[in-house]
Structures are given as C-alpha cells and as structure tokens.
C-alpha cells in the first residue's frame, strides 16, 4: 500500500518516451552475445557529470552474460 511520501509508480518501459536515435532493448536483445559491451549516453544530470568527469562520450557500460 502506498503512503503519502511514496514516489509514484514507474511507467512501463513501452510507455516511456524514447530519445531520438535510441534503441529499445526489447528490439535488440536477441542479437546480443556473451561478452558484448553496451555503452550508454545520457542527458540527465548524473550522466552528464560522469561524462564530463571522465572525458568520455559515455556515462555507463554493461556487459552481456548469457548462461
């Protein structure tokens, strides 16, 4: 049960706005192989701060591991 201070529930991914040039995970998940690297670029404050601090175009990274 939600209380007065709880944040609103998150919107389903399908309903979230998509940035121009962005790729939906659901559309590409089947082509990923173990060891593939995903590099992320963001426009929110923390992403921009990470990109500026590291001198990189990317703020986050992930590696695909399938089992």
C-alpha positions as CSV (number, residue, x, y, z in Angstrom):
1,X,0.0,0.0,0.0
2,X,1.4,3.4,-1.0
3,X,1.8,6.1,1.6
4,X,1.8,9.8,1.3
5,X,5.6,10.1,0.9
6,X,6.0,7.2,-1.7
7,X,7.1,8.1,-5.2
8,X,4.6,7.4,-8.0
9,X,4.9,4.0,-9.7
10,X,7.2,3.9,-12.7
11,X,5.7,3.8,-16.1
12,X,6.1,0.6,-18.1
13,X,9.0,0.7,-20.5
14,X,6.8,0.6,-23.5
15,X,5.1,3.9,-22.4
16,X,8.4,5.8,-21.7
17,X,9.4,8.4,-24.2
18,X,12.4,7.4,-26.3
19,X,15.2,9.7,-27.2
20,X,15.9,10.3,-30.9
21,X,18.3,7.7,-32.2
22,X,17.7,5.5,-29.1
23,X,17.2,1.7,-29.5
24,X,14.7,-0.2,-27.4
25,X,16.2,-3.1,-25.5
26,X,13.3,-5.4,-26.5
27,X,14.1,-4.8,-30.2
28,X,17.8,-5.9,-30.0
29,X,18.0,-8.3,-27.0
30,X,18.1,-11.4,-29.2
31,X,21.2,-10.3,-31.1
32,X,23.4,-9.9,-28.0
33,X,26.0,-12.5,-27.2
34,X,28.1,-13.1,-24.1
35,X,30.9,-10.6,-24.0
36,X,29.1,-7.9,-25.9
37,X,29.6,-4.4,-24.4
38,X,26.9,-1.9,-24.2
39,X,27.8,1.8,-23.8
40,X,25.2,4.3,-22.6
41,X,25.0,8.0,-23.1
42,X,22.5,10.1,-21.1
43,X,21.1,13.5,-20.8
44,X,20.2,13.5,-17.1
45,X,22.4,15.3,-14.6
46,X,24.4,12.4,-13.2
47,X,25.1,11.0,-16.7
48,X,26.4,14.4,-17.9
49,X,28.5,14.8,-14.7
50,X,30.1,11.3,-15.3
51,X,30.8,12.1,-19.0
52,X,32.4,15.5,-18.0
53,X,34.5,14.0,-15.2
54,X,35.8,11.1,-17.3
55,X,36.1,12.9,-20.6
56,X,34.0,10.2,-22.3
57,X,31.0,10.3,-24.5
58,X,29.5,7.6,-22.4
59,X,28.4,7.6,-18.8
60,X,27.6,3.9,-18.2
61,X,28.6,0.5,-19.5
62,X,27.3,-3.1,-19.3
63,X,28.5,-6.5,-20.4
64,X,26.1,-9.2,-21.7
65,X,26.5,-12.5,-19.9
66,X,24.2,-15.3,-21.1
67,X,24.0,-18.6,-19.4
